[in-house]
Amino acid sequence: MIKLLSITMFLTLSVQSFAQWKSFYPSREKKEESVKKKEKTEANKQKFDKNYFEGIKAKSLENNEKAIKSFSKCLELNSESAPALYELSLLYQKQGDFNLALEKINKAIALDSENKWFILTAAEINFSTQDFKTASTQYKRLIELEPKKEELYFQLADVYIYDEDYKSAITVYDDLEKINGPNKLLYIQKHKLYMQLKREDKAIKELERALRKYKDDLELMQLLAEAFLLNNQKKEAFIVFNKMSKISPDNGRLHLSLSEYYRDIGENEKSFEELHLAFKSKTLSIDVKVGILVSYFALINYEEKMKEQALKLGKTLVLVHKSDPKAHAVYADLLYSCNMFTDAEIHYEEVLSMEKSKVEVWTQLLFIQIEKKDFDKMLELSSQAITYFPFNALLYYFNGIANYRLSNPEETVKSLNSGLEFIVDNDVLLLEFYSSLADAHNTLDNYELSDSFYEKALELDSHNVIVLNNYAYYLSLRKAKLLKAKRMSFKCNSLEPNNGTYQDTYAWILYQNLEYSEAKKWILKALENGGEKNAIIVEHYGDILYKLGETEEAIKNWEKAKELGEGSIYLERKIQEKELYE
């Protein structure tokens, strides 16, 4: 028994010793396991660094999708990487996905709550999504971290301003003033906020405080004068304006303010004098002047005085800003609106001498040629314009019309066919193309094509009186489809019952249909509505009279037609031989 016990004790002790030894000296298996774990960690770190670097690189090249993929891989390797979360937040913010951007930056802040860049990013996102309460809390936290950073106060104030919490914004500016002292911008910002709160008295006080520090500052004085006006303190405003004029007599903005002042008190002559001085000043931006001049456009056709003032201001504008194409363009537009086409043409051409990139200037010049009936110049200008704007359909239209008026119907068809392919979602212009192509093909005796284009035009607008009239008239000249022509012409006259040209067309269709008495009734209507000065209409009257047996009256009207101008190719023969020829 004793021996057995000893053996047992020995065995127990031996096992314990072995276990202790084993724990003290790691096995080969555990060593290998430790090495593998270390190697895996190192490999993951290398993968992380590689993906992070790739993400930064892709971001710098503005390849946002690739950058997002790279930083997302970083998070797969280390879900608690605050820098990767931050970069992803910035990328999602750039894409406009504010929900994901906010999710990522909030996770980054949870990992590093003192990081100023993280908090700032979150504040910016919340501001963008109009979560002003959260944004203001975050900006306040940033101010706690950096209490002397001026920019943060302005950003916090902006949050309150956008939330229309103007009182809180003023408090922020007051806090900043206590820390960094007063400055001009703070005074101005508080002035604006008090104006928003309809506290003109406090707004004025802020500016008066500012002027004690920044004496004779014209910007502050300008704001003060305007505040006085809004507070109905006209005398005080005038005192400030007078002081400003002594300091800066050529101040354009001052003259503009004085113009408004005099207008408010009903002194319109003085108001315009100051406005004219503002236009003479080189200190007032041309954009402000152009805006004022454009405001006159709606009035010039109703008030002669407004027209005179506008023209005077426009002339001054181009004298002061003679090398600025904008000045000449707006003055030309004004002249065009006043039907002063020759003067307008001069200034549009002045614009083109400086820059040829404004298609609107070319088109206005082309419209002027239509008004002046200068089709040679219209052809030249439209051809030039097409070289600069080869895909502009309207320019081909001008070119086609010019060719048509110059009796070049083949070139008309070429121009219009070229322009057709550039018309996109513009049925009005398309109708003009179809109508003009119809006219040109008719001149070329391509009657089938002509009729098809008229039909296309009427599909777009079945009530277009010009298309209805022209189509009907050309059919009457051909003595073709007279019933159709009659219906179209009657419709045309129903739409415009006092148009001599359309009445003449209907009379001529009746004439071709041998309805001479009815034709006479309609031709007399045409003569009453301006037709007595049109050679063709007067000649038509003569033809109708001849068919009714009134030969002497017929000859008298043929002779009158000759005096008026160009009639038909048979007019001279009719007069000489005292007979009707067709």
C-alpha positions as CSV (number, residue, x, y, z in Angstrom):
1,M,0.0,0.0,0.0
2,I,2.8,2.3,0.9
3,K,4.7,1.7,-2.3
4,L,1.5,2.1,-4.4
5,L,0.8,5.5,-2.8
6,S,4.2,6.7,-3.5
7,I,3.9,5.7,-7.1
8,T,0.6,7.5,-7.4
9,M,2.0,10.6,-5.8
10,F,4.9,10.5,-8.2
11,L,2.7,10.1,-11.2
12,T,0.5,13.1,-10.0
13,L,3.5,15.3,-9.5
14,S,5.0,14.3,-12.7
15,V,1.9,15.2,-14.7
16,Q,1.7,18.6,-13.0
17,S,5.4,19.2,-13.7
18,F,5.0,18.3,-17.4
19,A,2.0,20.5,-17.7
20,Q,3.9,23.4,-16.1
21,W,6.8,22.8,-18.4
22,K,4.6,22.5,-21.4
23,S,2.9,25.9,-20.6
24,F,6.3,27.5,-20.0
25,Y,7.8,26.2,-23.3
26,P,5.3,26.7,-26.2
27,S,4.7,23.9,-28.5
28,R,5.7,24.1,-32.1
29,E,2.0,24.2,-33.1
30,K,1.4,27.3,-31.1
31,K,4.5,29.0,-32.4
32,E,3.3,28.4,-36.0
33,E,-0.1,29.7,-35.1
34,S,1.3,32.9,-33.7
35,V,3.5,33.5,-36.7
36,K,0.6,32.9,-39.1
37,K,-1.6,35.3,-37.2
38,K,1.1,38.0,-37.3
39,E,1.7,37.4,-41.0
40,K,-2.1,37.7,-41.7
41,T,-2.3,41.0,-39.7
42,E,0.7,42.3,-41.6
43,A,-0.9,41.2,-45.0
44,N,-4.2,42.9,-44.1
45,K,-2.3,46.1,-43.2
46,Q,-0.5,46.0,-46.6
47,K,-3.8,45.4,-48.4
48,F,-5.4,48.3,-46.4
49,D,-2.6,50.7,-47.2
50,K,-2.7,49.7,-50.9
51,N,-6.4,50.3,-51.2
52,Y,-6.2,53.5,-49.2
53,F,-3.5,54.8,-51.5
54,E,-5.5,53.8,-54.5
55,G,-8.5,55.6,-53.1
56,I,-6.6,58.8,-52.6
57,K,-5.2,58.5,-56.1
58,A,-8.6,57.9,-57.7
59,K,-10.1,60.8,-55.7
60,S,-7.4,63.2,-56.9
61,L,-8.1,62.1,-60.5
62,E,-11.9,62.7,-59.8
63,N,-12.6,59.0,-60.5
64,N,-15.1,59.0,-57.6
65,E,-16.5,55.5,-58.3
66,K,-13.1,53.9,-58.2
67,A,-12.3,55.9,-55.0
68,I,-15.5,54.7,-53.3
69,K,-14.6,51.0,-54.2
70,S,-11.1,51.4,-52.8
71,F,-12.2,53.0,-49.5
72,S,-15.0,50.4,-49.1
73,K,-12.4,47.7,-49.4
74,C,-10.5,49.4,-46.7
75,L,-13.5,49.1,-44.4
76,E,-13.8,45.4,-45.2
77,L,-10.3,45.0,-43.9
78,N,-10.8,47.4,-41.0
79,S,-14.4,48.4,-40.2
80,E,-13.2,50.9,-37.6
81,S,-11.0,53.0,-39.8
82,A,-12.1,56.6,-39.2
83,P,-10.0,58.0,-42.1
84,A,-11.6,55.6,-44.6
85,L,-15.1,56.5,-43.2
86,Y,-14.2,60.2,-43.6
87,E,-13.1,59.9,-47.2
88,L,-16.2,57.9,-48.1
89,S,-18.4,60.6,-46.5
90,L,-16.7,63.3,-48.6
91,L,-17.2,61.2,-51.8
92,Y,-20.9,60.5,-51.1
93,Q,-21.4,64.2,-50.2
94,K,-19.9,65.1,-53.6
95,Q,-22.3,62.7,-55.3
96,G,-25.3,64.3,-53.5
97,D,-26.0,61.1,-51.5
98,F,-26.3,62.9,-48.2
99,N,-27.8,60.0,-46.3
100,L,-24.8,57.7,-46.9
101,A,-22.4,60.7,-46.4
102,L,-24.0,61.4,-43.0
103,E,-23.9,57.7,-42.0
104,K,-20.2,57.4,-42.7
105,I,-19.2,60.6,-41.0
106,N,-21.3,59.8,-37.9
107,K,-19.4,56.5,-37.6
108,A,-16.1,58.3,-37.9
109,I,-17.1,60.8,-35.2
110,A,-18.1,57.8,-32.9
111,L,-14.5,56.5,-33.3
112,D,-12.9,59.9,-32.9
113,S,-15.2,62.5,-31.3
114,E,-12.5,65.2,-31.0
115,N,-11.6,65.3,-34.7
116,K,-12.5,68.8,-36.0
117,W,-12.5,67.8,-39.6
118,F,-15.1,65.0,-38.9
119,I,-17.4,67.4,-37.0
120,L,-17.0,70.1,-39.7
121,T,-18.0,67.6,-42.4
122,A,-21.0,66.5,-40.5
123,A,-22.0,70.1,-39.9
124,E,-21.8,70.9,-43.6
125,I,-23.9,67.9,-44.5
126,N,-26.5,68.7,-42.0
127,F,-26.6,72.3,-43.2
128,S,-27.0,71.1,-46.8
129,T,-29.9,68.9,-45.8
130,Q,-31.4,71.8,-43.8
131,D,-31.1,70.1,-40.5
132,F,-30.2,73.4,-39.0
133,K,-30.6,72.4,-35.4
134,T,-28.0,69.6,-35.6
135,A,-25.7,71.7,-37.8
136,S,-25.8,74.6,-35.2
137,T,-25.0,72.2,-32.4
138,Q,-22.0,70.9,-34.3
139,Y,-20.7,74.4,-35.2
140,K,-21.0,75.3,-31.5
141,R,-18.9,72.2,-30.7
142,L,-16.3,73.3,-33.2
143,I,-16.2,76.8,-31.6
144,E,-15.6,75.1,-28.2
145,L,-12.6,73.4,-29.8
146,E,-11.3,76.5,-31.6
147,P,-12.9,79.6,-29.8
148,K,-10.8,82.1,-31.8
149,K,-11.4,80.8,-35.2
150,E,-13.5,83.6,-36.9
151,E,-14.7,81.5,-39.8
152,L,-16.7,79.1,-37.5
153,Y,-18.7,82.0,-36.1
154,F,-19.7,83.2,-39.6
155,Q,-20.7,79.6,-40.5
156,L,-22.8,79.2,-37.4
157,A,-24.4,82.6,-38.1
158,D,-25.2,81.4,-41.7
159,V,-27.0,78.4,-40.3
160,Y,-29.2,80.7,-38.2
161,I,-29.8,83.0,-41.1
162,Y,-30.9,80.2,-43.4
163,D,-33.2,79.1,-40.6
164,E,-34.5,82.7,-40.4
165,D,-33.4,82.9,-36.8
166,Y,-31.9,86.3,-37.2
167,K,-31.7,87.1,-33.5
168,S,-29.5,84.1,-32.8
169,A,-27.3,85.1,-35.7
170,I,-26.9,88.6,-34.2
171,T,-25.9,87.0,-30.9
172,V,-23.2,85.0,-32.7
173,Y,-21.8,88.1,-34.3
174,D,-21.9,89.8,-30.8
175,D,-19.9,86.9,-29.4
176,L,-17.3,87.2,-32.2
177,E,-17.0,90.9,-31.6
178,K,-16.3,90.3,-27.9
179,I,-13.5,87.9,-28.8
180,N,-11.8,89.5,-31.8
181,G,-13.1,93.1,-31.5
182,P,-15.3,95.0,-34.0
183,N,-14.8,95.0,-37.7
184,K,-16.5,96.4,-40.7
185,L,-18.0,93.1,-41.9
186,L,-19.6,92.4,-38.5
187,Y,-21.2,95.9,-38.5
188,I,-22.6,95.3,-42.0
189,Q,-23.9,91.8,-41.3
190,K,-25.7,93.0,-38.1
191,H,-27.1,95.9,-40.0
192,K,-28.6,93.6,-42.6
193,L,-30.1,91.3,-40.0
194,Y,-31.7,94.2,-38.2
195,M,-33.1,95.3,-41.5
196,Q,-34.6,91.8,-41.9
197,L,-36.1,92.1,-38.4
198,K,-37.6,95.5,-39.5
199,R,-35.5,97.2,-36.8
200,E,-34.3,100.0,-38.9
201,D,-33.4,102.0,-35.8
202,K,-30.9,99.3,-34.6
203,A,-29.6,98.9,-38.2
204,I,-28.9,102.6,-38.3
205,K,-27.1,102.5,-34.9
206,E,-24.8,99.7,-36.1
207,L,-23.8,101.7,-39.1
208,E,-23.3,104.9,-37.0
209,R,-21.1,102.8,-34.7
210,A,-19.2,101.6,-37.7
211,L,-18.7,105.1,-39.1
212,R,-17.2,106.2,-35.8
213,K,-14.5,103.6,-36.4
214,Y,-14.3,103.8,-40.2
215,K,-14.8,107.5,-41.0
216,D,-15.8,108.5,-44.5
217,D,-16.2,104.9,-45.6
218,L,-18.3,105.2,-48.7
219,E,-19.9,101.7,-48.5
220,L,-21.0,102.3,-44.9
221,M,-22.3,105.7,-45.8
222,Q,-24.2,104.3,-48.7
223,L,-25.9,101.7,-46.5
224,L,-26.7,104.3,-43.9
225,A,-28.3,106.6,-46.4
226,E,-30.4,103.8,-47.8
227,A,-31.4,102.8,-44.2
228,F,-32.5,106.3,-43.5
229,L,-34.6,106.3,-46.6
230,L,-36.3,103.0,-45.6
231,N,-36.9,104.5,-42.2
232,N,-38.5,107.5,-43.9
233,Q,-35.7,109.8,-42.6
234,K,-35.3,111.6,-45.9
235,K,-33.4,114.7,-44.5
236,E,-30.9,112.5,-42.8
237,A,-30.4,110.5,-45.9
238,F,-29.8,113.6,-48.0
239,I,-27.2,114.9,-45.5
240,V,-25.3,111.6,-45.9
241,F,-25.6,111.7,-49.7
242,N,-24.2,115.3,-49.7
243,K,-21.3,114.2,-47.6
244,M,-20.6,111.3,-50.0
245,S,-20.7,113.6,-53.1
246,K,-18.0,115.8,-51.6
247,I,-15.8,112.8,-50.9
248,S,-16.5,111.0,-54.3
249,P,-18.2,113.3,-56.8
250,D,-17.9,110.7,-59.6
251,N,-19.4,107.8,-57.6
252,G,-21.8,106.0,-59.9
253,R,-23.6,104.2,-57.1
254,L,-24.1,107.4,-55.2
255,H,-25.7,109.1,-58.2
256,L,-27.9,106.0,-58.6
257,S,-29.0,106.3,-55.0
258,L,-29.6,110.0,-55.4
259,S,-31.7,109.2,-58.4
260,E,-33.9,106.9,-56.3
261,Y,-34.0,109.6,-53.6
262,Y,-35.3,112.3,-55.9
263,R,-37.8,109.9,-57.5
264,D,-39.2,109.0,-54.0
265,I,-39.8,112.7,-53.2
266,G,-41.4,113.3,-56.6
267,E,-38.6,115.3,-58.3
268,N,-38.5,113.3,-61.5
269,E,-36.3,115.7,-63.5
270,K,-33.6,115.7,-60.8
271,S,-34.0,111.9,-60.6
272,F,-33.2,111.5,-64.3
273,E,-30.2,113.9,-64.0
274,E,-28.7,111.8,-61.3
275,L,-29.4,108.6,-63.3
276,H,-27.7,110.1,-66.3
277,L,-24.7,111.1,-64.1
278,A,-24.6,107.4,-62.9
279,F,-24.4,106.3,-66.5
280,K,-21.6,108.7,-67.2
281,S,-19.6,107.3,-64.3
282,K,-17.0,104.6,-65.0
283,T,-17.3,103.4,-61.4
284,L,-20.8,102.0,-61.8
285,S,-20.6,98.5,-63.5
286,I,-21.9,98.1,-67.0
287,D,-24.1,95.2,-65.9
288,V,-26.0,97.5,-63.5
289,K,-26.4,100.1,-66.3
290,V,-27.6,97.4,-68.8
291,G,-30.2,96.2,-66.3
292,I,-31.5,99.7,-65.9
293,L,-31.7,100.3,-69.6
294,V,-33.4,97.0,-70.3
295,S,-36.1,98.1,-67.7
296,Y,-37.0,100.9,-70.1
297,F,-37.9,98.6,-73.0
298,A,-41.4,97.9,-71.7
299,L,-42.2,101.6,-71.5
300,I,-40.7,103.1,-74.7
301,N,-43.7,102.3,-76.9
302,Y,-46.1,103.9,-74.5
303,E,-44.4,106.9,-73.2
304,E,-42.5,109.3,-75.5
305,K,-40.5,110.7,-72.5
306,M,-39.4,107.3,-71.5
307,K,-38.2,106.7,-75.0
308,E,-36.2,109.9,-75.0
309,Q,-34.6,109.1,-71.7
310,A,-33.8,105.5,-72.8
311,L,-32.1,106.7,-76.0
312,K,-30.1,109.3,-74.1
313,L,-28.9,106.7,-71.5
314,G,-28.1,104.2,-74.3
315,K,-26.0,106.8,-76.2
316,T,-24.1,107.6,-73.0
317,L,-23.6,103.9,-72.3
318,V,-21.7,103.3,-75.6
319,L,-19.7,106.5,-75.1
320,V,-18.5,105.5,-71.7
321,H,-18.1,101.8,-72.5
322,K,-17.2,102.1,-76.2
323,S,-15.0,99.0,-76.2
324,D,-17.5,96.7,-74.5
325,P,-19.7,94.8,-77.0
326,K,-22.4,94.4,-74.4
327,A,-22.9,98.2,-74.4
328,H,-23.4,98.3,-78.2
329,A,-25.6,95.2,-78.2
330,V,-28.1,96.6,-75.7
331,Y,-28.1,100.0,-77.3
332,A,-28.7,98.4,-80.7
333,D,-31.6,96.4,-79.2
334,L,-33.1,99.6,-77.9
335,L,-32.7,101.3,-81.3
336,Y,-34.3,98.3,-83.0
337,S,-37.3,98.5,-80.5
338,C,-37.7,102.1,-81.5
339,N,-37.7,101.1,-85.2
340,M,-34.5,103.0,-85.7
341,F,-33.1,100.3,-87.9
342,T,-30.2,102.1,-89.6
343,D,-28.7,103.2,-86.3
344,A,-29.3,99.8,-84.8
345,E,-27.5,98.2,-87.7
346,I,-24.4,100.4,-87.0
347,H,-24.1,99.2,-83.4
348,Y,-24.9,95.5,-84.2
349,E,-22.0,95.7,-86.7
350,E,-19.9,97.3,-84.0
351,V,-20.5,94.2,-81.8
352,L,-19.6,91.9,-84.6
353,S,-16.3,93.8,-85.2
354,M,-15.4,92.9,-81.6
355,E,-16.8,89.4,-81.3
356,K,-18.6,87.1,-83.8
357,S,-19.7,84.5,-81.3
358,K,-23.2,85.8,-80.6
359,V,-25.8,84.3,-83.0
360,E,-28.4,86.7,-81.6
361,V,-26.5,89.7,-83.0
362,W,-26.4,88.1,-86.5
363,T,-30.1,87.3,-86.4
364,Q,-31.0,90.8,-85.3
365,L,-28.9,92.2,-88.2
366,L,-30.7,89.9,-90.6
367,F,-34.1,91.0,-89.3
368,I,-33.0,94.6,-90.0
369,Q,-32.3,93.7,-93.6
370,I,-35.8,92.3,-94.0
371,E,-37.2,95.6,-92.7
372,K,-34.9,97.6,-95.1
373,K,-35.6,95.1,-97.9
374,D,-31.9,94.9,-98.5
375,F,-31.8,91.3,-99.7
376,D,-28.3,91.5,-101.2
377,K,-26.9,92.4,-97.8
378,M,-29.2,89.8,-96.2
379,L,-27.7,87.1,-98.5
380,E,-24.2,88.2,-97.7
381,L,-24.7,88.3,-93.9
382,S,-26.6,85.0,-93.7
383,S,-23.8,83.3,-95.7
384,Q,-21.2,84.7,-93.3
385,A,-23.2,83.7,-90.3
386,I,-23.6,80.1,-91.5
387,T,-19.8,79.7,-91.5
388,Y,-19.8,80.5,-87.8
389,F,-23.0,78.6,-86.9
390,P,-23.4,75.8,-89.5
391,F,-26.1,74.0,-87.5
392,N,-28.4,77.0,-86.9
393,A,-31.6,76.4,-88.9
394,L,-32.8,80.1,-88.7
395,L,-29.7,81.3,-90.6
396,Y,-30.5,79.0,-93.5
397,Y,-34.0,80.3,-93.5
398,F,-32.7,83.9,-93.8
399,N,-30.4,82.7,-96.6
400,G,-33.3,81.0,-98.4
401,I,-35.6,84.0,-98.2
402,A,-32.8,86.3,-99.5
403,N,-32.3,84.1,-102.5
404,Y,-36.0,83.9,-103.1
405,R,-36.4,87.7,-103.1
406,L,-33.4,87.9,-105.4
407,S,-35.1,85.6,-107.8
408,N,-32.8,82.6,-107.1
409,P,-35.4,79.9,-106.4
410,E,-32.9,77.0,-107.0
411,E,-30.6,78.4,-104.3
412,T,-33.7,79.0,-102.1
413,V,-34.5,75.3,-102.2
414,K,-30.9,74.3,-101.5
415,S,-30.6,76.6,-98.5
416,L,-33.9,75.6,-97.0
417,N,-33.3,71.9,-97.6
418,S,-29.9,72.2,-95.8
419,G,-31.5,74.0,-92.8
420,L,-34.4,71.5,-92.4
421,E,-32.3,68.9,-90.8
422,F,-31.3,71.3,-88.0
423,I,-34.8,72.1,-86.9
424,V,-35.5,70.5,-83.5
425,D,-38.9,70.8,-81.7
426,N,-39.8,74.1,-83.4
427,D,-43.0,73.8,-85.3
428,V,-43.2,77.5,-85.9
429,L,-39.9,77.6,-87.8
430,L,-40.7,74.3,-89.5
431,L,-43.9,75.8,-90.9
432,E,-41.9,78.8,-92.3
433,F,-39.6,76.4,-94.0
434,Y,-42.4,74.3,-95.5
435,S,-44.2,77.5,-96.7
436,S,-41.1,79.0,-98.2
437,L,-40.2,75.7,-99.9
438,A,-43.7,75.6,-101.4
439,D,-43.3,79.1,-102.7
440,A,-39.9,78.4,-104.3
441,H,-41.0,75.1,-105.9
442,N,-44.1,76.9,-107.3
443,T,-41.8,79.4,-108.9
444,L,-39.8,76.5,-110.4
445,D,-43.0,75.0,-111.7
446,N,-42.5,72.0,-109.4
447,Y,-46.2,72.0,-108.7
448,E,-46.4,68.6,-107.1
449,L,-43.6,69.4,-104.6
450,S,-45.0,72.9,-104.0
451,D,-48.5,71.5,-103.2
452,S,-47.0,68.8,-100.9
453,F,-45.1,71.4,-98.8
454,Y,-48.2,73.6,-98.5
455,E,-50.1,70.6,-97.3
456,K,-47.3,69.9,-94.7
457,A,-47.5,73.5,-93.6
458,L,-51.3,73.3,-93.1
459,E,-50.9,70.1,-91.1
460,L,-48.9,72.1,-88.6
461,D,-51.3,75.0,-88.6
462,S,-54.5,74.8,-90.5
463,H,-55.5,78.4,-89.7
464,N,-52.3,80.0,-91.0
465,V,-53.7,82.8,-93.2
466,I,-50.4,83.3,-95.2
467,V,-50.2,79.7,-96.2
468,L,-53.9,79.5,-97.0
469,N,-53.8,82.6,-99.1
470,N,-50.6,81.7,-101.0
471,Y,-51.6,78.2,-101.7
472,A,-55.1,79.3,-102.9
473,Y,-53.6,82.1,-105.1
474,Y,-51.1,79.8,-106.8
475,L,-53.7,77.2,-107.5
476,S,-55.9,80.0,-109.1
477,L,-53.0,81.1,-111.3
478,R,-52.7,77.5,-112.5
479,K,-56.5,77.2,-112.7
480,A,-56.1,74.0,-110.7
481,K,-58.1,72.6,-107.9
482,L,-60.3,75.8,-107.9
483,L,-62.9,74.4,-105.5
484,K,-60.1,73.7,-103.0
485,A,-58.6,77.1,-103.6
486,K,-62.0,78.7,-103.1
487,R,-62.5,77.0,-99.7
488,M,-59.0,77.9,-98.5
489,S,-59.4,81.5,-99.6
490,F,-62.8,81.9,-98.0
491,K,-61.5,80.5,-94.7
492,C,-58.6,82.9,-95.0
493,N,-61.0,85.9,-95.4
494,S,-63.1,84.6,-92.5
495,L,-60.0,84.7,-90.3
496,E,-58.9,88.2,-91.5
497,P,-62.0,89.9,-93.0
498,N,-60.4,93.3,-93.7
499,N,-57.2,92.3,-95.6
500,G,-57.1,93.6,-99.2
501,T,-54.6,91.0,-100.3
502,Y,-56.7,88.1,-99.2
503,Q,-59.8,89.6,-100.7
504,D,-58.0,90.0,-104.0
505,T,-57.1,86.3,-104.0
506,Y,-60.7,85.3,-103.4
507,A,-61.8,87.7,-106.2
508,W,-59.3,86.1,-108.6
509,I,-60.4,82.6,-107.8
510,L,-64.0,83.7,-108.6
511,Y,-62.7,85.2,-111.8
512,Q,-61.0,82.0,-112.8
513,N,-64.2,80.2,-112.0
514,L,-66.1,82.5,-114.3
515,E,-68.0,84.1,-111.5
516,Y,-67.3,87.7,-112.7
517,S,-70.1,89.6,-110.8
518,E,-69.2,88.0,-107.5
519,A,-65.5,88.6,-108.3
520,K,-66.2,92.3,-108.8
521,K,-67.8,92.5,-105.3
522,W,-64.7,91.1,-103.7
523,I,-62.2,93.1,-105.7
524,L,-64.0,96.3,-104.7
525,K,-63.6,95.2,-101.0
526,A,-59.8,94.7,-101.7
527,L,-59.6,98.2,-103.2
528,E,-61.3,99.7,-100.1
529,N,-58.7,97.9,-97.9
530,G,-55.6,99.3,-99.4
531,G,-55.7,97.6,-102.8
532,E,-56.0,100.9,-104.7
533,K,-52.2,101.4,-104.3
534,N,-51.3,97.8,-105.4
535,A,-50.6,97.4,-109.2
536,I,-51.6,93.7,-109.3
537,I,-55.0,94.3,-107.5
538,V,-55.8,97.3,-109.7
539,E,-54.9,95.3,-112.8
540,H,-57.2,92.4,-111.6
541,Y,-60.0,94.9,-111.3
542,G,-59.4,95.9,-114.9
543,D,-59.5,92.3,-116.0
544,I,-62.8,91.7,-114.2
545,L,-64.4,94.8,-115.6
546,Y,-63.3,93.7,-119.1
547,K,-65.1,90.4,-118.6
548,L,-68.2,92.3,-117.5
549,G,-68.1,94.3,-120.7
550,E,-66.9,97.6,-119.0
551,T,-64.0,98.0,-121.5
552,E,-63.3,101.7,-121.0
553,E,-63.2,101.3,-117.2
554,A,-61.0,98.3,-117.6
555,I,-58.5,100.2,-119.7
556,K,-58.5,103.1,-117.1
557,N,-57.6,100.6,-114.4
558,W,-54.9,99.0,-116.5
559,E,-53.3,102.4,-117.0
560,K,-53.6,103.1,-113.3
561,A,-51.9,99.8,-112.6
562,K,-49.0,100.8,-114.9
563,E,-48.6,104.1,-113.0
564,L,-48.5,102.3,-109.6
565,G,-45.7,99.9,-110.6
566,E,-45.0,96.5,-112.0
567,G,-48.1,94.5,-113.0
568,S,-48.4,91.3,-115.1
569,I,-46.3,90.6,-118.2
570,Y,-49.4,91.3,-120.3
571,L,-50.2,94.7,-118.8
572,E,-48.5,96.8,-121.5
573,R,-50.1,94.8,-124.3
574,K,-53.6,95.1,-122.7
575,I,-53.2,98.9,-122.7
576,Q,-51.9,99.1,-126.2
577,E,-54.3,96.8,-127.8
578,K,-57.3,97.5,-125.5
579,E,-57.9,93.9,-125.1
580,L,-57.6,91.3,-122.4
581,Y,-54.6,88.9,-122.6
582,E,-53.9,86.1,-120.1
